[in-house]
Amino acid sequence: MIAHSEWKGSTIFEGISENGNSVFFDADPKHEQGPSPMEAVLMALCGCTSVDVVSILEKKRQPVMGLRVTATATQAETPPRVFTKIMLTYTLSGNLSRKSVEDAVSLSKNKYCSVSKMLEKAAEIDYEIVYADGEPGE
């Protein structure tokens, strides 16, 4: 895997993957033209675990209708301002089994999500599960 970034002027940088996909980062505190690199890391964490959870639930034949993963992070006060604590909130909808959802989230966090495994070396990562359709059965 190869990626690079190019400075586009002012506080804008373009990150480009080896297959040509790109994302713009904005280092200005307002982040009006793109996420900061640290916001992008949180977005990558949410995306990575989302892919896992949906895939696992589909393999378990669970009718997942929606999933939103929200990450709330705390950063160190002084540079390098690494994440020290991350709380993930999984909000799911569909006629789902509680056990299947709990297993899918646990497998993602503890086995499959590469981004989570890297980040947990520096940050405590906790999670909660919310059911948009009300509490499911077992």
Secondary structure, 3 states (H helix, E strand, C coil): CCEEEEEEECCEEEEEECCCCEEEEECCCCCCCCCCHHHHHHHHHHHHHHHHHHHHHHHCCCCEEEEEEEEEEEECCCCCCCEEEEEEEEEEEECCCHHHHHHHHHHHHHHHCHHHHHHCCCCEEEEEEEECCCCCCC
